[in-house]
Amino acid sequence: MAAFLCAAPAVAVASQCAPTQLMIPALQRTGEQVVWRGLAGTHLVLLMLHSSTRAWTIAGTSPSKITCIVAHGQDGELITVGAEDVRARNPTRVPDRERPPNDHR
């Protein structure tokens, strides 16, 4: 995934990092909400989308709770995947301690 992000022309973001408790609410104030999360080693990776503008942000959070914007774009297409199908193939869950405060799933 990192190779894709580095090569994608829509990625025009310098590394922007801040404590998670500041970064996630700042992104939410722009109207973006977490729609996907996953683990990459010890880091939590979040995909955030804006429902009306289709802007998106990919952010990574370290175990020390520093969140960095990895990529940002202005347009995209959301591909629907059956959540039940994904859970059946991979029952591993992201630990609650790593969930952003706004994620109540």
Phi and psi in radians as a Rosetta constraint file:
Dihedral C 1 N 2 CA 2 C 2 CIRCULARHARMONIC -1.059 0.35
Dihedral N 2 CA 2 C 2 N 3 CIRCULARHARMONIC -0.680 0.35
Dihedral C 2 N 3 CA 3 C 3 CIRCULARHARMONIC -1.107 0.35
Dihedral N 3 CA 3 C 3 N 4 CIRCULARHARMONIC -0.702 0.35
Dihedral C 3 N 4 CA 4 C 4 CIRCULARHARMONIC -1.088 0.35
Dihedral N 4 CA 4 C 4 N 5 CIRCULARHARMONIC -0.804 0.35
Dihedral C 4 N 5 CA 5 C 5 CIRCULARHARMONIC -1.102 0.35
Dihedral N 5 CA 5 C 5 N 6 CIRCULARHARMONIC -0.660 0.35
Dihedral C 5 N 6 CA 6 C 6 CIRCULARHARMONIC -1.226 0.35
Dihedral N 6 CA 6 C 6 N 7 CIRCULARHARMONIC -0.505 0.35
Dihedral C 6 N 7 CA 7 C 7 CIRCULARHARMONIC -1.609 0.35
Dihedral N 7 CA 7 C 7 N 8 CIRCULARHARMONIC -0.286 0.35
Dihedral C 7 N 8 CA 8 C 8 CIRCULARHARMONIC -1.226 0.35
Dihedral N 8 CA 8 C 8 N 9 CIRCULARHARMONIC 2.223 0.35
Dihedral C 8 N 9 CA 9 C 9 CIRCULARHARMONIC -1.158 0.35
Dihedral N 9 CA 9 C 9 N 10 CIRCULARHARMONIC -0.416 0.35
Dihedral C 9 N 10 CA 10 C 10 CIRCULARHARMONIC -1.260 0.35
Dihedral N 10 CA 10 C 10 N 11 CIRCULARHARMONIC -0.243 0.35
Dihedral C 10 N 11 CA 11 C 11 CIRCULARHARMONIC -1.445 0.35
Dihedral N 11 CA 11 C 11 N 12 CIRCULARHARMONIC 1.803 0.35
Dihedral C 11 N 12 CA 12 C 12 CIRCULARHARMONIC -2.310 0.35
Dihedral N 12 CA 12 C 12 N 13 CIRCULARHARMONIC 0.867 0.35
Dihedral C 12 N 13 CA 13 C 13 CIRCULARHARMONIC -2.111 0.35
Dihedral N 13 CA 13 C 13 N 14 CIRCULARHARMONIC 2.182 0.35
Dihedral C 13 N 14 CA 14 C 14 CIRCULARHARMONIC -1.291 0.35
Dihedral N 14 CA 14 C 14 N 15 CIRCULARHARMONIC 2.678 0.35
Dihedral C 14 N 15 CA 15 C 15 CIRCULARHARMONIC -1.018 0.35
Dihedral N 15 CA 15 C 15 N 16 CIRCULARHARMONIC 2.055 0.35
Dihedral C 15 N 16 CA 16 C 16 CIRCULARHARMONIC -2.091 0.35
Dihedral N 16 CA 16 C 16 N 17 CIRCULARHARMONIC 2.026 0.35
Dihedral C 16 N 17 CA 17 C 17 CIRCULARHARMONIC -2.198 0.35
Dihedral N 17 CA 17 C 17 N 18 CIRCULARHARMONIC 2.607 0.35
Dihedral C 17 N 18 CA 18 C 18 CIRCULARHARMONIC -2.828 0.35
Dihedral N 18 CA 18 C 18 N 19 CIRCULARHARMONIC 2.864 0.35
Dihedral C 18 N 19 CA 19 C 19 CIRCULARHARMONIC -0.984 0.35
Dihedral N 19 CA 19 C 19 N 20 CIRCULARHARMONIC 2.452 0.35
Dihedral C 19 N 20 CA 20 C 20 CIRCULARHARMONIC -0.952 0.35
Dihedral N 20 CA 20 C 20 N 21 CIRCULARHARMONIC -0.701 0.35
Dihedral C 20 N 21 CA 21 C 21 CIRCULARHARMONIC -1.132 0.35
Dihedral N 21 CA 21 C 21 N 22 CIRCULARHARMONIC -0.266 0.35
Dihedral C 21 N 22 CA 22 C 22 CIRCULARHARMONIC -1.755 0.35
Dihedral N 22 CA 22 C 22 N 23 CIRCULARHARMONIC -0.713 0.35
Dihedral C 22 N 23 CA 23 C 23 CIRCULARHARMONIC -1.175 0.35
Dihedral N 23 CA 23 C 23 N 24 CIRCULARHARMONIC -0.854 0.35
Dihedral C 23 N 24 CA 24 C 24 CIRCULARHARMONIC -1.096 0.35
Dihedral N 24 CA 24 C 24 N 25 CIRCULARHARMONIC -0.833 0.35
Dihedral C 24 N 25 CA 25 C 25 CIRCULARHARMONIC -1.072 0.35
Dihedral N 25 CA 25 C 25 N 26 CIRCULARHARMONIC -0.600 0.35
Dihedral C 25 N 26 CA 26 C 26 CIRCULARHARMONIC -1.108 0.35
Dihedral N 26 CA 26 C 26 N 27 CIRCULARHARMONIC -0.739 0.35
Dihedral C 26 N 27 CA 27 C 27 CIRCULARHARMONIC -1.161 0.35
Dihedral N 27 CA 27 C 27 N 28 CIRCULARHARMONIC -0.656 0.35
Dihedral C 27 N 28 CA 28 C 28 CIRCULARHARMONIC -1.138 0.35
Dihedral N 28 CA 28 C 28 N 29 CIRCULARHARMONIC -0.582 0.35
Dihedral C 28 N 29 CA 29 C 29 CIRCULARHARMONIC -1.124 0.35
Dihedral N 29 CA 29 C 29 N 30 CIRCULARHARMONIC -0.377 0.35
Dihedral C 29 N 30 CA 30 C 30 CIRCULARHARMONIC -1.422 0.35
Dihedral N 30 CA 30 C 30 N 31 CIRCULARHARMONIC -0.116 0.35
Dihedral C 30 N 31 CA 31 C 31 CIRCULARHARMONIC 1.754 0.35
Dihedral N 31 CA 31 C 31 N 32 CIRCULARHARMONIC 0.006 0.35
Dihedral C 31 N 32 CA 32 C 32 CIRCULARHARMONIC -1.491 0.35
Dihedral N 32 CA 32 C 32 N 33 CIRCULARHARMONIC 2.494 0.35
Dihedral C 32 N 33 CA 33 C 33 CIRCULARHARMONIC -2.234 0.35
Dihedral N 33 CA 33 C 33 N 34 CIRCULARHARMONIC 2.594 0.35
Dihedral C 33 N 34 CA 34 C 34 CIRCULARHARMONIC -1.169 0.35
Dihedral N 34 CA 34 C 34 N 35 CIRCULARHARMONIC 2.191 0.35
Dihedral C 34 N 35 CA 35 C 35 CIRCULARHARMONIC -2.058 0.35
Dihedral N 35 CA 35 C 35 N 36 CIRCULARHARMONIC -0.225 0.35
Dihedral C 35 N 36 CA 36 C 36 CIRCULARHARMONIC -2.705 0.35
Dihedral N 36 CA 36 C 36 N 37 CIRCULARHARMONIC 2.544 0.35
Dihedral C 36 N 37 CA 37 C 37 CIRCULARHARMONIC -2.564 0.35
Dihedral N 37 CA 37 C 37 N 38 CIRCULARHARMONIC 2.636 0.35
Dihedral C 37 N 38 CA 38 C 38 CIRCULARHARMONIC -2.772 0.35
Dihedral N 38 CA 38 C 38 N 39 CIRCULARHARMONIC 2.935 0.35
Dihedral C 38 N 39 CA 39 C 39 CIRCULARHARMONIC -1.802 0.35
Dihedral N 39 CA 39 C 39 N 40 CIRCULARHARMONIC 2.386 0.35
Dihedral C 39 N 40 CA 40 C 40 CIRCULARHARMONIC -2.171 0.35
Dihedral N 40 CA 40 C 40 N 41 CIRCULARHARMONIC 1.644 0.35
Dihedral C 40 N 41 CA 41 C 41 CIRCULARHARMONIC 1.173 0.35
Dihedral N 41 CA 41 C 41 N 42 CIRCULARHARMONIC -2.096 0.35
Dihedral C 41 N 42 CA 42 C 42 CIRCULARHARMONIC -1.751 0.35
Dihedral N 42 CA 42 C 42 N 43 CIRCULARHARMONIC 0.089 0.35
Dihedral C 42 N 43 CA 43 C 43 CIRCULARHARMONIC -1.772 0.35
Dihedral N 43 CA 43 C 43 N 44 CIRCULARHARMONIC 2.484 0.35
Dihedral C 43 N 44 CA 44 C 44 CIRCULARHARMONIC -1.598 0.35
Dihedral N 44 CA 44 C 44 N 45 CIRCULARHARMONIC 2.244 0.35
Dihedral C 44 N 45 CA 45 C 45 CIRCULARHARMONIC -1.918 0.35
Dihedral N 45 CA 45 C 45 N 46 CIRCULARHARMONIC 2.283 0.35
Dihedral C 45 N 46 CA 46 C 46 CIRCULARHARMONIC -2.082 0.35
Dihedral N 46 CA 46 C 46 N 47 CIRCULARHARMONIC 2.431 0.35
Dihedral C 46 N 47 CA 47 C 47 CIRCULARHARMONIC -1.941 0.35
Dihedral N 47 CA 47 C 47 N 48 CIRCULARHARMONIC 2.162 0.35
Dihedral C 47 N 48 CA 48 C 48 CIRCULARHARMONIC -2.029 0.35
Dihedral N 48 CA 48 C 48 N 49 CIRCULARHARMONIC 2.447 0.35
Dihedral C 48 N 49 CA 49 C 49 CIRCULARHARMONIC -2.251 0.35
Dihedral N 49 CA 49 C 49 N 50 CIRCULARHARMONIC 2.611 0.35
Dihedral C 49 N 50 CA 50 C 50 CIRCULARHARMONIC -1.742 0.35
Dihedral N 50 CA 50 C 50 N 51 CIRCULARHARMONIC 2.145 0.35
Dihedral C 50 N 51 CA 51 C 51 CIRCULARHARMONIC -1.147 0.35
Dihedral N 51 CA 51 C 51 N 52 CIRCULARHARMONIC -0.531 0.35
Dihedral C 51 N 52 CA 52 C 52 CIRCULARHARMONIC -1.776 0.35
Dihedral N 52 CA 52 C 52 N 53 CIRCULARHARMONIC -0.585 0.35
Dihedral C 52 N 53 CA 53 C 53 CIRCULARHARMONIC -1.607 0.35
Dihedral N 53 CA 53 C 53 N 54 CIRCULARHARMONIC -0.247 0.35
Dihedral C 53 N 54 CA 54 C 54 CIRCULARHARMONIC 1.151 0.35
Dihedral N 54 CA 54 C 54 N 55 CIRCULARHARMONIC 0.267 0.35
Dihedral C 54 N 55 CA 55 C 55 CIRCULARHARMONIC -1.175 0.35
Dihedral N 55 CA 55 C 55 N 56 CIRCULARHARMONIC 2.615 0.35
Dihedral C 55 N 56 CA 56 C 56 CIRCULARHARMONIC -2.438 0.35
Dihedral N 56 CA 56 C 56 N 57 CIRCULARHARMONIC 2.724 0.35
Dihedral C 56 N 57 CA 57 C 57 CIRCULARHARMONIC -2.448 0.35
Dihedral N 57 CA 57 C 57 N 58 CIRCULARHARMONIC 2.376 0.35
Dihedral C 57 N 58 CA 58 C 58 CIRCULARHARMONIC -1.921 0.35
Dihedral N 58 CA 58 C 58 N 59 CIRCULARHARMONIC 2.203 0.35
Dihedral C 58 N 59 CA 59 C 59 CIRCULARHARMONIC -2.231 0.35
Dihedral N 59 CA 59 C 59 N 60 CIRCULARHARMONIC 2.617 0.35
Dihedral C 59 N 60 CA 60 C 60 CIRCULARHARMONIC -2.112 0.35
Dihedral N 60 CA 60 C 60 N 61 CIRCULARHARMONIC 2.407 0.35
Dihedral C 60 N 61 CA 61 C 61 CIRCULARHARMONIC -2.061 0.35
Dihedral N 61 CA 61 C 61 N 62 CIRCULARHARMONIC 2.233 0.35
Dihedral C 61 N 62 CA 62 C 62 CIRCULARHARMONIC -1.434 0.35
Dihedral N 62 CA 62 C 62 N 63 CIRCULARHARMONIC 2.863 0.35
Dihedral C 62 N 63 CA 63 C 63 CIRCULARHARMONIC -1.035 0.35
Dihedral N 63 CA 63 C 63 N 64 CIRCULARHARMONIC -0.417 0.35
Dihedral C 63 N 64 CA 64 C 64 CIRCULARHARMONIC -1.484 0.35
Dihedral N 64 CA 64 C 64 N 65 CIRCULARHARMONIC 0.191 0.35
Dihedral C 64 N 65 CA 65 C 65 CIRCULARHARMONIC 1.131 0.35
Dihedral N 65 CA 65 C 65 N 66 CIRCULARHARMONIC 0.716 0.35
Dihedral C 65 N 66 CA 66 C 66 CIRCULARHARMONIC -1.875 0.35
Dihedral N 66 CA 66 C 66 N 67 CIRCULARHARMONIC 2.215 0.35
Dihedral C 66 N 67 CA 67 C 67 CIRCULARHARMONIC -1.903 0.35
Dihedral N 67 CA 67 C 67 N 68 CIRCULARHARMONIC 2.318 0.35
Dihedral C 67 N 68 CA 68 C 68 CIRCULARHARMONIC -2.124 0.35
Dihedral N 68 CA 68 C 68 N 69 CIRCULARHARMONIC 2.416 0.35
Dihedral C 68 N 69 CA 69 C 69 CIRCULARHARMONIC -1.349 0.35
Dihedral N 69 CA 69 C 69 N 70 CIRCULARHARMONIC 2.150 0.35
Dihedral C 69 N 70 CA 70 C 70 CIRCULARHARMONIC -1.619 0.35
Dihedral N 70 CA 70 C 70 N 71 CIRCULARHARMONIC -0.688 0.35
Dihedral C 70 N 71 CA 71 C 71 CIRCULARHARMONIC -2.745 0.35
Dihedral N 71 CA 71 C 71 N 72 CIRCULARHARMONIC 2.692 0.35
Dihedral C 71 N 72 CA 72 C 72 CIRCULARHARMONIC -2.565 0.35
Dihedral N 72 CA 72 C 72 N 73 CIRCULARHARMONIC 2.484 0.35
Dihedral C 72 N 73 CA 73 C 73 CIRCULARHARMONIC -2.520 0.35
Dihedral N 73 CA 73 C 73 N 74 CIRCULARHARMONIC 2.916 0.35
Dihedral C 73 N 74 CA 74 C 74 CIRCULARHARMONIC -1.797 0.35
Dihedral N 74 CA 74 C 74 N 75 CIRCULARHARMONIC -0.181 0.35
Dihedral C 74 N 75 CA 75 C 75 CIRCULARHARMONIC -2.657 0.35
Dihedral N 75 CA 75 C 75 N 76 CIRCULARHARMONIC 2.723 0.35
Dihedral C 75 N 76 CA 76 C 76 CIRCULARHARMONIC -3.123 0.35
Dihedral N 76 CA 76 C 76 N 77 CIRCULARHARMONIC -3.141 0.35
Dihedral C 76 N 77 CA 77 C 77 CIRCULARHARMONIC -2.253 0.35
Dihedral N 77 CA 77 C 77 N 78 CIRCULARHARMONIC 2.220 0.35
Dihedral C 77 N 78 CA 78 C 78 CIRCULARHARMONIC -1.530 0.35
Dihedral N 78 CA 78 C 78 N 79 CIRCULARHARMONIC 2.114 0.35
Dihedral C 78 N 79 CA 79 C 79 CIRCULARHARMONIC -1.671 0.35
Dihedral N 79 CA 79 C 79 N 80 CIRCULARHARMONIC 2.140 0.35
Dihedral C 79 N 80 CA 80 C 80 CIRCULARHARMONIC -1.422 0.35
Dihedral N 80 CA 80 C 80 N 81 CIRCULARHARMONIC 2.247 0.35
Dihedral C 80 N 81 CA 81 C 81 CIRCULARHARMONIC -2.159 0.35
Dihedral N 81 CA 81 C 81 N 82 CIRCULARHARMONIC 2.360 0.35
Dihedral C 81 N 82 CA 82 C 82 CIRCULARHARMONIC -1.095 0.35
Dihedral N 82 CA 82 C 82 N 83 CIRCULARHARMONIC 1.995 0.35
Dihedral C 82 N 83 CA 83 C 83 CIRCULARHARMONIC -1.054 0.35
Dihedral N 83 CA 83 C 83 N 84 CIRCULARHARMONIC -0.636 0.35
Dihedral C 83 N 84 CA 84 C 84 CIRCULARHARMONIC -1.136 0.35
Dihedral N 84 CA 84 C 84 N 85 CIRCULARHARMONIC -0.644 0.35
Dihedral C 84 N 85 CA 85 C 85 CIRCULARHARMONIC -1.114 0.35
Dihedral N 85 CA 85 C 85 N 86 CIRCULARHARMONIC -0.746 0.35
Dihedral C 85 N 86 CA 86 C 86 CIRCULARHARMONIC -1.137 0.35
Dihedral N 86 CA 86 C 86 N 87 CIRCULARHARMONIC -0.773 0.35
Dihedral C 86 N 87 CA 87 C 87 CIRCULARHARMONIC -1.120 0.35
Dihedral N 87 CA 87 C 87 N 88 CIRCULARHARMONIC -0.645 0.35
Dihedral C 87 N 88 CA 88 C 88 CIRCULARHARMONIC -1.137 0.35
Dihedral N 88 CA 88 C 88 N 89 CIRCULARHARMONIC -0.626 0.35
Dihedral C 88 N 89 CA 89 C 89 CIRCULARHARMONIC -1.394 0.35
Dihedral N 89 CA 89 C 89 N 90 CIRCULARHARMONIC -0.548 0.35
Dihedral C 89 N 90 CA 90 C 90 CIRCULARHARMONIC -2.461 0.35
Dihedral N 90 CA 90 C 90 N 91 CIRCULARHARMONIC 1.560 0.35
Dihedral C 90 N 91 CA 91 C 91 CIRCULARHARMONIC -1.297 0.35
Dihedral N 91 CA 91 C 91 N 92 CIRCULARHARMONIC -0.035 0.35
Dihedral C 91 N 92 CA 92 C 92 CIRCULARHARMONIC -1.105 0.35
Dihedral N 92 CA 92 C 92 N 93 CIRCULARHARMONIC 2.351 0.35
Dihedral C 92 N 93 CA 93 C 93 CIRCULARHARMONIC -2.005 0.35
Dihedral N 93 CA 93 C 93 N 94 CIRCULARHARMONIC 2.652 0.35
Dihedral C 93 N 94 CA 94 C 94 CIRCULARHARMONIC -1.270 0.35
Dihedral N 94 CA 94 C 94 N 95 CIRCULARHARMONIC 2.246 0.35
Dihedral C 94 N 95 CA 95 C 95 CIRCULARHARMONIC -1.012 0.35
Dihedral N 95 CA 95 C 95 N 96 CIRCULARHARMONIC 2.460 0.35
Dihedral C 95 N 96 CA 96 C 96 CIRCULARHARMONIC -0.974 0.35
Dihedral N 96 CA 96 C 96 N 97 CIRCULARHARMONIC -0.589 0.35
Dihedral C 96 N 97 CA 97 C 97 CIRCULARHARMONIC -1.102 0.35
Dihedral N 97 CA 97 C 97 N 98 CIRCULARHARMONIC -0.347 0.35
Dihedral C 97 N 98 CA 98 C 98 CIRCULARHARMONIC -1.689 0.35
Dihedral N 98 CA 98 C 98 N 99 CIRCULARHARMONIC -0.096 0.35
Dihedral C 98 N 99 CA 99 C 99 CIRCULARHARMONIC -1.270 0.35
Dihedral N 99 CA 99 C 99 N 100 CIRCULARHARMONIC 2.446 0.35
Dihedral C 99 N 100 CA 100 C 100 CIRCULARHARMONIC -1.125 0.35
Dihedral N 100 CA 100 C 100 N 101 CIRCULARHARMONIC 2.692 0.35
Dihedral C 100 N 101 CA 101 C 101 CIRCULARHARMONIC -1.046 0.35
Dihedral N 101 CA 101 C 101 N 102 CIRCULARHARMONIC -0.456 0.35
Dihedral C 101 N 102 CA 102 C 102 CIRCULARHARMONIC -1.493 0.35
Dihedral N 102 CA 102 C 102 N 103 CIRCULARHARMONIC -0.104 0.35
Dihedral C 102 N 103 CA 103 C 103 CIRCULARHARMONIC -1.629 0.35
Dihedral N 103 CA 103 C 103 N 104 CIRCULARHARMONIC 1.855 0.35
Dihedral C 103 N 104 CA 104 C 104 CIRCULARHARMONIC -1.869 0.35
Dihedral N 104 CA 104 C 104 N 105 CIRCULARHARMONIC 0.375 0.35
